Amino acid sequence: MISRDLCPNDYVDLQRVVSKYNKNIVFIDNYQGKDRNRIVNKQCNNIKLWHSLFKLHNINTLNNSPLLIEEPMVSIYIPADTGFEVILWLKEQFKNNSYNSYFATNHPIGVLYGIDYVPETKSANIASYFSLILNKKNYDIAIYVLFGYENSDKMETDIEIDIERLNDCFQATYVVDGSCKDRMINIKQIDETFISEIYNSIVLLLS
């Protein structure tokens, strides 16, 4: 179930209905209300329940002492109304060029495409989570795509790419190891051509 704007009481009621039929349920949502702990704590015992909030809850329980991340890591910030297919295009670019890449996003629908769902929270907690995941398996590169991110507490990555709407164009600016680079891309729309340029820029900056 992909849900929007449901309050915790709605989730609890839906669980009760589903539990009568012994069915499992998946909620894909990015509910961030202050009463969200009710969703985590009010679970029926006879069904398997997955909710996006469980991931946030688990990440927030991690300590703030992340391990060293060996893989180069890229964070990409894009407008909230961008189509989710941009991640799939970028992932395909790396796959076609024989990269063993790890992708994560703050968009919960990513779980349907095998992309790790990592909601925005304190940067220290996110860094701890990524360090645990990335130290379990060797990847060539890790990429974290964030839709409509407004939190100023950004996790530091090797490359940060900010894609913003500027008048009737989109502009991509790059920050590498904390220093802003002059390289920019201006294009009318975020399409496969634009994503190819992003891919080429990442490979060039890491070479």
N, C-alpha and C positions, 0 to 999 in steps of 0.2 A: 504494500500500500504506500503510495506516494502522497503524503498529506501536506496540507497547507493551513496554517492559522488555527490548528486545533489546540484547545487548552488542555491541561493535564486531566481534568475530569472526563473529557471526551475520550482520551486514550484509555483511561481506566474502564470506562463503560464499554468501549469496543473490545477490550480484552475479555471482559465478562461474557459478551455475546459469543466471541470466537471460542472461548473455553468450553461452552456448552456443546460444541460440535467437535471438540478435541482437535482443533486445527491450530497450526502454528501461524505466526504473523510477523511480518517485517514492516516497520515504520521507517520510511525514508523522509526525514524532515530536518530542518535546522532551527527548531524551536529553541529560543534563548531566554525565555521568561524566567523571572526570579523564582517561580514556584516549580521549576523543572525537576527538582529532586523527587517530587511526588511521582513522576513517571518512572524514575529509577527504582524507587522503593515499593511502589504499588504494583507488584507483578503476580499474576496468577501462577499457581504451582503446576498445573497440568498441561501447560503449553510452553513451547519454546518461543521466546520473544526477543527480537532484535530491534533496537531503536537507535537512531543516530546519537542520541544523548548518552548512550552507554559508552561510546568511544570518548566523548568529552570527559565523562566522569572518570574513566580509567586513566586518561592522560593527566588529569589534574591531581591524581593520587601519586604520580611519579615524583621522585626527589629532583632537586634542581642542580644536580651534579652530573651533567651529561658526559658520556665518554667521547673520546676523540673520533670524529668522523673522517675517515680516510678519503672517501669518494668526493669528487667535486660536486658541490650542491648549488643549484640554481633556483631562485624564487622568482615567480612571474606574477605580477599584479595586473589584473585586467578588469574592465568595467563589469558591473554586476549583470547587465543585460546581454552579455556576450553569450552566444550559443555554446553549449557544452562540447560540441564537436571539435572545437579548436584544440582541446587536449588530445582527442583521438587522432587528429591530424599530426600533431607534434610527436605523439608517441609512435605513430607509424613511420615518421621520418627517421627516428632513431633506430627502430626495428629494422627498417629496410637497409640501413647502413651498418648493421651488425653490432649495434650497441646493446649491451645488457643494461637497460635503464630501469630505474624505479620511479614511479609517478605517484604523487599524492595530490589531493585537492581538498579545499574546504567546502566543496559542493557535494552534499550527501549522495547525489545520484551516481557519483563515481563508483560506488560499490557494485553497481550493475554491470560495470565494464572492467572489473578487475583492477580498479584504481583505488589506492588506499584513501579512505576518508579520514582527514585530519582537520578537525574544526579549529578555528582560531581561538586561542586562549593565551595565557602568559607565555612569552617567548622562551623562557627557561624550561617550562614544562614541555613545549613542543620540541625543543632541542634535545631534551632527555629522551623523548619518544623516538625521534629519528635516530639518535645514537644507538638505541637498543635494536631497532629494526635493521639499520644498515650494517651493524656489526655481526648480524647473524648470517649474512650472505654477501658475497662480493658482487658489487655492481660497478659499472663503468661510470655512471653518472646518476645523480638523484635530482628530481625536478618537482618542485612544490608550486602548484598553480592555485592562486587565490582570486576568487571572484568578489568584486566589490568590497575589498578589504579596507576598513577605516580605522583600525587600531594602530596607534603610533608606536606600539611596542612590537616592532618587527624583529624577527629572528635574523641574525646575521648569517649571510650565505656568501659563497665565493663570488657569485654573480647575481645581481638584482636587476630585474627588467620591469620597468613601470610603463604600462600601456595606458594612455589617457586620451580622451576625446579632446581635440583642440579645434574649435570652430567646426568645420565640416570634414575634418580629417582625424585620423588616429596617429598618435606619435609614440614611439617607443624610445625610452632613454635607458642607458645602462650604467650601473654602478658595479665596479669590479674591485673587490677587496677594500670597500669603503670609499673608493675614489670615483667620482663621476667621470664617465667617458664622453667624448664628443660625439661618438657615433650615434646617429639617430635614424629612425625610419619614419617617413611620413607616407600614409596611404589612405585611400578613401574608405576602405572597409576591411574588417578583419576576416580575411578569407584564406584559402590554402596557399596562395602566393605570399601573403603576408607572413603566415606561419613558416613557410620555407625560408624566408628572410631571417626570421627569428632563429630557426635551426642553424642556418649558416653562420649567424653571428655568434651563437653559443659555441659552436665548434671552433671558430676562428679565435675567440677569446680564450679558450682552454688550450689551444695548441702552443 
